[in-house]
Amino acid sequence: MHANGETVLLAGATGDTGRRVLDRLSRTPYRVRALARDEGRHDRLRRLGADEVVVGDLLEPADAVRVAEGADTVITCVGSTPRAVLTAAEADLVDGRGNVQLLDAAVATGASRFVMESSLGVGEDRASWMARAFRLAIPTVLRAKARAEAAIRDSGLAYTILRPGVLTGGPASDDVQAAEAGTGLWGAVPRADVARLLVASLATPRAENRTLEVVRNPLLRSRAEPIDWRSP
């Protein structure tokens, strides 16, 4: 186990997508470090497959550095709670500031890759009706994610950013469409499929240094790229 010696830090491990990512990572050769905001999640994350659980708040720069120390790759699935969106200043949302501070810590501590779960509608994306709807519904969250995306692309690290459509439950379908941001994909997508692709991006050359829309919509297969997603 852990023959490749690499450590993957998973931020947002207690969330709906993060738990699925953790399950996927637990079946790879990577050593998995899961980040939680409180000690009470420690035992559960270990049961779900984490080799190590660290407790920290990404809105605290010192915590970000501490949890990133020694990680080769970072996968972040963090997202603001509805309460935070309503009560926190836009500049303090974990989608933006938290991810940027985690990125800065990853660069400072020598990580080589950064993978982020983002969203349709980020930045100037108005290519589909769904992207436009997201921009109307959650503008502060998308602006925060846009800042994080821009920082990732400028960081010098190898990266993959996935922008899923409407996230749903249920099992992975293994039939999803992915294409460059701005292509105009729209639709729902199981969180399990997003988790699968986040982990697969670590071993998929065509996903490196890309920002990709991800949906499950067979009507749009002609717009999708034939990416050979590989399991680590």
Number of C-alpha atoms within 10 A of each C-alpha: 9 11 9 10 11 15 21 23 30 30 28 22 28 22 14 17 25 25 22 23 27 25 19 21 26 16 12 16 15 21 23 24 26 27 29 22 16 11 12 10 16 19 11 12 22 16 10 16 19 23 15 15 22 20 17 20 17 25 18 13 17 14 17 23 21 16 25 29 16 16 21 20 25 23 25 27 24 24 21 17 11 9 8 14 17 11 10 13 10 18 15 15 23 26 29 27 21 26 28 24 22 30 26 18 22 28 19 12 17 15 22 15 24 28 27 24 24 26 23 31 31 25 20 12 17 18 16 16 14 20 24 16 14 20 21 12 11 13 16 19 23 22 21 24 28 20 18 24 25 12 17 24 17 9 16 13 19 18 24 27 26 25 24 27 25 18 17 14 12 10 11 16 11 12 12 20 26 26 23 18 21 19 16 20 30 23 21 16 24 23 24 25 26 25 24 22 26 26 22 19 24 23 16 17 14 14 25 17 18 19 22 24 25 28 27 23 17 12 11 16 16 9 14 20 13 12 13 13 18 14 16 15
